[in-house]
C-alpha cells in the first residue's frame, strides 16, 4: 500500500502546553485522519500522520513554522494556493506573531478539517 505522508508541526512548551491555534488544528487532524483512511483505502493509499513538536526555544526563532501542515512533501498553503499571515497569539506562545492561513478573503488561525481535506 502506498503512503500519504502528512507532517504537522506545532509548538510544545516545556510544560507540555500548546497554543489554542495548534490545539484547534490538532482536533481537526484527529477527525480528518479516519476520514482520509476510509476514502483512500480503496485506492491503495494509507495516510500516515507524523506530529513534530517544536520546542519553545526553536519556536522563538521561527514562530511561522508552528501549526504548519505538509502533505506529500508540500505545504498546505501550496496545495490550497493560500497565503501565510501572522497575528498575535496566546500566552503559550509568549505573545508571538504566530502563523495564520489566508484562503481567499478568509483568515484561519486554526486549520479546519475542510481545508485539510481540500488539500
N, CA, C and O of each residue as an XYZ file, in Angstrom:
476
protein
N       0.843     -1.174      0.000
C       0.000      0.000      0.000
C       0.893      1.243      0.000
O       1.883      1.300      0.729
N       0.543      2.228     -0.812
C       1.270      3.491     -0.838
C       0.899      4.308      0.392
O      -0.167      4.124      0.979
N       1.802      5.218      0.773
C       1.508      6.075      1.917
C       1.364      7.524      1.473
O       2.028      7.981      0.542
N       0.493      8.221      2.153
C       0.347      9.662      2.002
C       0.870     10.259      3.301
O       0.197     10.215      4.330
N       2.071     10.815      3.243
C       2.702     11.357      4.445
C       2.156     12.743      4.762
O       2.137     13.636      3.914
N       1.715     12.897      5.998
C       1.202     14.168      6.491
C       2.035     14.537      7.713
O       2.071     13.798      8.697
N       2.702     15.680      7.641
C       3.527     16.169      8.742
C       2.869     17.409      9.316
O       2.519     18.335      8.583
N       2.704     17.423     10.622
C       2.144     18.585     11.300
C       3.130     19.036     12.360
O       3.513     18.260     13.235
N       3.541     20.294     12.278
C       4.498     20.878     13.218
C       3.756     21.802     14.170
O       2.878     22.560     13.758
N       4.120     21.733     15.458
C       3.464     22.609     16.427
C       4.372     22.888     17.609
O       5.279     22.116     17.921
N       4.106     24.006     18.255
C       4.818     24.384     19.471
C       4.359     23.517     20.632
O       3.165     23.276     20.808
N       5.320     23.051     21.422
C       5.024     22.404     22.700
C       5.991     23.005     23.720
O       7.209     22.916     23.560
N       5.439     23.618     24.767
C       6.263     24.253     25.796
C       6.896     23.189     26.692
O       6.499     22.025     26.639
N       7.879     23.575     27.517
C       8.470     22.606     28.456
C       7.432     21.982     29.400
O       7.635     20.883     29.916
N       6.326     22.693     29.617
C       5.253     22.176     30.476
C       4.290     21.269     29.712
O       3.328     20.756     30.283
N       4.553     21.075     28.415
C       3.696     20.221     27.597
C       2.482     20.934     27.030
O       1.574     20.287     26.509
N       2.452     22.254     27.122
C       1.321     23.029     26.625
C       1.531     23.433     25.177
O       2.657     23.482     24.684
N       0.430     23.720     24.510
C       0.474     24.259     23.161
C      -0.517     25.408     23.104
O      -1.257     25.634     24.062
N      -0.543     26.122     22.017
C      -1.445     27.265     21.923
C      -2.831     26.830     21.444
O      -3.026     25.694     21.012
N      -3.779     27.751     21.529
C      -5.154     27.460     21.122
C      -5.237     27.123     19.636
O      -6.030     26.269     19.240
N      -4.434     27.779     18.820
C      -4.451     27.509     17.375
C      -4.022     26.079     17.090
O      -4.687     25.342     16.363
N      -2.891     25.705     17.683
C      -2.386     24.347     17.459
C      -3.349     23.315     18.028
O      -3.530     22.244     17.449
N      -3.963     23.634     19.155
C      -4.931     22.715     19.746
C      -6.132     22.538     18.813
O      -6.617     21.421     18.637
N      -6.609     23.623     18.221
C      -7.724     23.537     17.276
C      -7.371     22.726     16.048
O      -8.188     21.944     15.560
N      -6.159     22.906     15.543
C      -5.710     22.124     14.392
C      -5.566     20.659     14.766
O      -5.867     19.780     13.959
N      -5.109     20.389     15.984
C      -4.969     19.005     16.441
C      -6.326     18.301     16.441
O      -6.423     17.145     16.028
N      -7.356     18.977     16.893
C      -8.707     18.402     16.885
C      -9.136     18.113     15.448
O      -9.686     17.048     15.166
N      -8.888     19.057     14.542
C      -9.267     18.871     13.138
C      -8.528     17.690     12.517
O      -9.138     16.879     11.821
N      -7.240     17.583     12.756
C      -6.453     16.479     12.201
C      -6.950     15.144     12.737
O      -7.052     14.168     11.993
N      -7.259     15.102     14.029
C      -7.754     13.855     14.628
C      -9.057     13.402     13.974
O      -9.321     12.203     13.887
N      -9.860     14.339     13.521
C     -11.115     13.992     12.858
C     -10.917     13.677     11.379
O     -11.672     12.892     10.806
N      -9.910     14.282     10.761
C      -9.669     14.101      9.326
C      -9.011     12.761      9.007
O      -9.366     12.129      8.013
N      -8.072     12.320      9.820
C      -7.314     11.106      9.503
C      -8.226      9.902      9.264
O      -8.042      9.220      8.256
N      -9.196      9.600     10.129
C     -10.078      8.458      9.836
C     -10.879      8.635      8.540
O     -11.133      7.667      7.824
N     -11.266      9.858      8.251
C     -12.000     10.117      7.001
C     -11.104      9.877      5.789
O     -11.541      9.310      4.788
N      -9.856     10.307      5.886
C      -8.910     10.061      4.794
C      -8.630      8.573      4.639
O      -8.540      8.068      3.520
N      -8.491      7.873      5.758
C      -8.246      6.426      5.687
C      -9.376      5.728      4.940
O      -9.132      4.884      4.078
N     -10.594      6.078      5.270
C     -11.751      5.462      4.628
C     -11.816      5.794      3.139
O     -12.112      4.925      2.320
N     -11.542      7.042      2.791
C     -11.627      7.468      1.394
C     -10.481      6.932      0.543
O     -10.674      6.622     -0.632
N      -9.287      6.822      1.129
C      -8.107      6.453      0.345
C      -7.808      4.959      0.329
O      -7.104      4.479     -0.560
N      -8.332      4.224      1.295
C      -8.070      2.779      1.364
C      -8.428      2.060      0.059
O      -7.631      1.249     -0.413
N      -9.604      2.326     -0.548
C      -9.927      1.647     -1.808
C      -8.943      1.962     -2.943
O      -8.852      1.219     -3.921
N      -8.215      3.066     -2.800
C      -7.230      3.454     -3.813
C      -5.841      2.901     -3.504
O      -4.888      3.141     -4.245
N      -5.738      2.158     -2.400
C      -4.456      1.581     -2.014
C      -3.507      2.588     -1.390
O      -2.288      2.443     -1.481
N      -4.071      3.616     -0.753
C      -3.258      4.668     -0.138
C      -3.593      4.752      1.346
O      -4.762      4.770      1.732
N      -2.555      4.803      2.167
C      -2.728      4.900      3.617
C      -2.145      6.226      4.108
O      -0.940      6.442      3.986
N      -2.979      7.128      4.666
C      -2.438      8.362      5.229
C      -1.672      8.071      6.520
O      -2.148      7.336      7.385
N      -0.492      8.653      6.634
C       0.351      8.452      7.811
C       0.677      9.826      8.391
O       1.313     10.653      7.736
N       0.236     10.058      9.622
C       0.454     11.339     10.284
C       1.697     11.285     11.157
O       1.885     10.355     11.941
N       2.542     12.296     11.007
C       3.681     12.489     11.905
C       3.512     13.859     12.548
O       3.487     14.874     11.852
N       3.396     13.891     13.857
C       3.292     15.150     14.588
C       4.675     15.493     15.126
O       5.266     14.721     15.881
N       5.178     16.638     14.738
C       6.523     17.072     15.118
C       6.403     18.233     16.104
O       5.794     19.259     15.802
N       6.984     18.060     17.269
C       6.942     19.104     18.287
C       8.091     20.084     18.085
O       9.239     19.685     17.888
N       7.767     21.362     18.135
C       8.775     22.413     18.080
C       8.966     22.921     19.506
O       8.014     23.378     20.138
N      10.179     22.841     20.005
C      10.479     23.307     21.357
C      10.375     24.828     21.418
O      10.542     25.509     20.406
N      10.102     25.350     22.596
C       9.900     26.783     22.777
C      11.091     27.596     22.289
O      10.902     28.627     21.643
N      12.315     27.159     22.582
C      13.499     27.899     22.131
C      13.565     27.970     20.613
O      13.858     29.029     20.059
N      13.299     26.865     19.934
C      13.305     26.853     18.469
C      12.155     27.693     17.927
O      12.310     28.395     16.927
N      11.013     27.622     18.581
C       9.835     28.383     18.165
C      10.117     29.880     18.163
O       9.686     30.594     17.257
N      10.837     30.354     19.169
C      11.121     31.788     19.275
C      11.863     32.303     18.048
O      11.707     33.465     17.672
N      12.666     31.451     17.426
C      13.401     31.855     16.240
C      12.632     31.678     14.945
O      13.013     32.235     13.916
N      11.553     30.908     14.986
C      10.782     30.646     13.760
C       9.307     30.361     14.079
O       8.823     29.263     13.803
N       8.597     31.321     14.649
C       7.204     31.072     15.027
C       6.305     30.719     13.843
O       5.269     30.080     14.028
N       6.681     31.122     12.643
C       5.837     30.820     11.477
C       5.895     29.352     11.068
O       5.141     28.930     10.191
N       6.777     28.567     11.688
C       6.840     27.137     11.381
C       5.881     26.323     12.243
O       5.636     25.150     11.960
N       5.340     26.935     13.291
C       4.405     26.225     14.157
C       3.017     26.212     13.527
O       2.626     27.154     12.837
N       2.290     25.149     13.769
C       0.949     24.923     13.224
C       0.984     24.883     11.695
O       0.124     25.445     11.016
N       1.984     24.215     11.189
C       2.170     24.084      9.736
C       1.974     22.628      9.341
O       2.453     21.718     10.017
N       1.266     22.421      8.241
C       0.982     21.071      7.756
C       1.636     20.883      6.394
O       1.553     21.743      5.516
N       2.287     19.734      6.243
C       2.883     19.322      4.974
C       2.171     18.047      4.529
O       2.022     17.114      5.318
N       1.739     18.000      3.293
C       1.065     16.824      2.744
C       1.854     16.375      1.523
O       2.004     17.121      0.555
N       2.354     15.151      1.582
C       3.165     14.599      0.491
C       4.314     15.538      0.129
O       4.634     15.725     -1.045
N       4.929     16.124      1.160
C       6.100     16.958      0.942
C       5.821     18.390      0.535
O       6.756     19.173      0.367
N       4.552     18.755      0.371
C       4.188     20.129      0.000
C       3.391     20.761      1.131
O       2.579     20.097      1.776
N       3.623     22.027      1.365
C       2.899     22.720      2.429
C       1.429     22.880      2.064
O       1.069     22.948      0.888
N       0.595     22.938      3.082
C      -0.840     23.071      2.846
C      -1.148     24.360      2.086
O      -2.077     24.400      1.280
N      -0.365     25.418      2.342
C      -0.613     26.659      1.609
C      -0.334     26.500      0.119
O      -1.000     27.134     -0.701
N       0.636     25.668     -0.245
C       0.878     25.386     -1.665
C      -0.298     24.645     -2.281
O      -0.764     25.000     -3.363
N      -0.784     23.604     -1.582
C      -1.911     22.826     -2.100
C      -3.149     23.696     -2.296
O      -3.904     23.495     -3.248
N      -3.360     24.657     -1.404
C      -4.581     25.465     -1.428
C      -4.406     26.800     -2.144
O      -5.347     27.590     -2.217
N      -3.218     27.057     -2.671
C      -2.909     28.374     -3.244
C      -3.255     29.472     -2.237
O      -3.848     30.494     -2.581
N      -2.872     29.233     -1.004
C      -3.171     30.152      0.093
C      -1.937     30.983      0.429
O      -0.840     30.728     -0.067
N      -2.142     31.961      1.267
C      -1.049     32.794      1.757
C      -0.879     32.563      3.251
O      -1.807     32.144      3.943
N       0.308     32.841      3.723
C       0.590     32.737      5.150
C       0.626     34.143      5.718
O       1.270     35.039      5.172
N      -0.079     34.316      6.822
C      -0.065     35.586      7.527
C       0.397     35.360      8.949
O       0.946     34.308      9.275
N       0.176     36.348      9.789
C       0.526     36.197     11.196
C      -0.302     37.166     12.026
O      -0.719     38.227     11.562
N      -0.521     36.763     13.256
C      -1.209     37.622     14.216
C      -0.780     37.199     15.616
O      -0.280     36.093     15.819
N      -0.981     38.089     16.568
C      -0.582     37.817     17.942
C      -1.351     36.626     18.480
O      -2.561     36.510     18.287
N      -0.634     35.745     19.157
C      -1.222     34.505     19.666
C      -1.381     34.589     21.182
O      -1.479     35.681     21.741
N      -1.407     33.450     21.833
C      -1.751     33.355     23.257
C      -0.517     33.278     24.156
O       0.615     33.451     23.704
N      -0.762     33.020     25.423
C       0.316     33.002     26.411
C       1.318     31.873     26.196
O       2.500     32.047     26.493
N       0.883     30.723     25.688
C       1.819     29.618     25.450
C       2.896     30.031     24.454
O       4.021     29.532     24.498
N       2.544     30.939     23.563
C       3.479     31.415     22.540
C       4.250     32.646     23.000
O       5.094     33.163     22.267
N       3.969     33.108     24.189
C       4.648     34.295     24.683
C       4.243     35.551     23.941
O       5.013     36.509     23.874
N       3.038     35.558     23.383
C       2.559     36.721     22.651
C       3.202     36.889     21.290
O       3.166     37.979     20.720
N       3.789     35.829     20.760
C       4.460     35.898     19.458
C       3.454     36.111     18.331
O       2.260     35.858     18.486
N       3.958     36.577     17.212
C       3.166     36.682     15.990
C       3.173     35.298     15.354
O       4.164     34.899     14.744
N       2.078     34.567     15.493
C       2.006     33.183     15.022
C       1.338     33.088     13.656
O       0.675     34.018     13.196
N       1.532     31.955     13.036
C       1.061     31.669     11.683
C      -0.459     31.703     11.587
O      -1.171     31.202     12.458
N      -0.929     32.305     10.510
C      -2.318     32.188     10.091
C      -2.298     31.715      8.647
O      -1.279     31.819      7.964
N      -3.414     31.201      8.194
C      -3.545     30.742      6.816
C      -4.637     31.572      6.167
O      -5.755     31.644      6.676
N      -4.316     32.196      5.049
C      -5.263     33.067      4.365
C      -5.687     32.415      3.056
O      -4.882     32.221      2.145
N      -6.972     32.083      2.987
C      -7.546     31.455      1.798
C      -8.633     32.388      1.292
O      -9.661     32.572      1.944
N      -8.398     32.975      0.124
C      -9.339     33.969     -0.376
C      -9.395     35.136      0.593
O      -8.362     35.686      0.974
N     -10.599     35.510      0.988
C     -10.778     36.630      1.906
C     -10.817     36.187      3.365
O     -10.969     37.023      4.255
N     -10.684     34.886      3.625
C     -10.775     34.362      4.990
C      -9.397     34.100      5.588
O      -8.478     33.654      4.901
N      -9.276     34.386      6.873
C      -8.058     34.111      7.626
C      -8.374     33.077      8.696
O      -9.341     33.216      9.445
N      -7.549     32.039      8.758
C      -7.738     30.955      9.717
C      -6.552     30.915     10.671
O      -5.400     30.891     10.238
N      -6.837     30.907     11.967
C      -5.782     30.740     12.961
C      -5.537     29.256     13.197
O      -4.392     28.805     13.159
N      -6.589     28.500     13.438
C      -6.513     27.034     13.484
C      -6.914     26.540     12.099
O      -7.778     27.132     11.453
N      -6.294     25.466     11.647
C      -6.593     24.943     10.311
C      -7.770     23.978     10.430
O      -7.656     22.947     11.092
N      -8.907     24.304      9.793
C     -10.101     23.466      9.935
C     -10.049     22.206      9.072
O      -9.274     22.109      8.120
N     -10.894     21.252      9.434
C     -10.990     19.978      8.711
C     -11.147     20.180      7.209
O     -10.465     19.536      6.412
N     -12.049     21.076      6.835
C     -12.376     21.263      5.423
C     -11.149     21.621      4.593
O     -10.989     21.134      3.474
N     -10.283     22.469      5.140
C      -9.085     22.862      4.392
C      -8.090     21.717      4.295
O      -7.434     21.551      3.267
N      -7.973     20.929      5.349
C      -7.059     19.783      5.310
C      -7.544     18.785      4.268
O      -6.748     18.258      3.491
N      -8.840     18.527      4.250
C      -9.396     17.592      3.262
C      -9.256     18.128      1.843
O      -8.949     17.375      0.919
N      -9.479     19.416      1.674
C      -9.363     20.013      0.342
C      -7.943     19.896     -0.198
O      -7.733     19.638     -1.383
N      -6.969     20.091      0.694
C      -5.567     19.997      0.284
C      -5.247     18.569     -0.106
O      -4.113     18.271     -0.484
